[in-house]
């Protein structure tokens, strides 16, 4: 079995982090939308705070990135949105 070089592993981890942060951020936006419709004020505040905190890190990484990273970010956001909706559909 051949393993990826340290450089390739670093690139792969960077892409996973980009995907994971956008996935998490947008899943939380979906969750927060449902919390808003239900009127759960504490949940709304906590989720909105977390969304904004994650966004502070995402904006600088993505704004100056190449198209490949922007596509990875966007794919994570799309999948995160659907996942957030499905999780809240199960829980609500």
C-alpha positions in Angstrom: 0.0 0.0 0.0 1.4 3.4 -1.0 0.9 6.3 1.3 0.6 10.0 0.3 3.6 12.2 0.8 3.6 14.6 3.7 3.0 17.5 1.2 0.0 15.7 -0.3 -1.4 14.8 3.1 -1.2 18.5 4.1 -3.1 19.5 0.9 -5.7 16.8 1.5 -6.2 18.0 5.1 -6.5 21.6 4.0 -9.3 20.6 1.6 -11.1 18.6 4.2 -10.9 21.6 6.6 -12.4 23.9 4.0 -15.2 21.4 3.3 -15.8 20.8 7.0 -16.0 24.4 8.0 -18.4 25.4 5.2 -20.5 22.2 5.9 -20.7 23.1 9.6 -21.5 26.7 9.0 -24.3 26.2 6.6 -25.8 23.2 8.5 -26.0 25.6 11.5 -27.7 28.2 9.3 -30.3 25.6 8.4 -30.7 24.7 12.1 -31.0 28.3 13.1 -33.7 29.0 10.5 -35.9 26.3 12.1 -35.0 27.6 15.6 -36.2 31.0 14.5 -39.5 29.7 13.2 -40.0 27.8 16.6 -39.0 30.8 18.7 -36.2 29.1 20.7 -34.4 32.3 21.7 -31.5 30.8 23.6 -30.9 28.3 20.7 -31.1 31.1 18.2 -28.5 33.1 20.0 -26.1 30.1 20.5 -26.3 28.9 16.9 -26.0 32.5 15.5 -22.9 33.1 17.7 -21.3 29.9 16.4 -22.1 30.7 12.8 -20.5 34.1 13.1 -17.4 32.7 14.9 -16.9 30.1 12.1 -17.5 32.7 9.4 -14.7 34.9 10.9 -12.2 32.2 9.9 -13.8 31.1 6.7 -14.0 34.5 5.0 -10.2 35.1 4.9 -9.4 31.6 3.7 -11.9 31.5 0.9 -11.9 35.1 -0.4 -8.3 34.9 -1.6 -8.4 31.2 -2.7 -8.4 29.6 -6.1 -11.5 28.2 -7.9 -10.9 24.7 -6.6 -11.0 25.7 -3.0 -14.1 27.9 -3.7 -15.8 24.8 -5.2 -14.9 22.6 -2.3 -16.2 25.3 0.1 -19.5 25.6 -1.9 -20.0 21.8 -2.1 -19.6 21.7 1.7 -22.1 24.5 2.1 -24.6 22.8 -0.1 -24.3 19.4 1.6 -24.3 21.1 5.0 -27.6 22.9 4.2 -29.3 19.7 3.3 -27.9 17.9 6.3 -29.0 20.7 8.7 -32.5 20.5 7.2 -32.7 16.7 7.5 -31.4 16.7 11.1 -33.9 19.3 12.1 -36.7 17.5 10.3 -35.9 14.4 12.4 -35.7 16.4 15.7 -38.6 18.8 15.2 
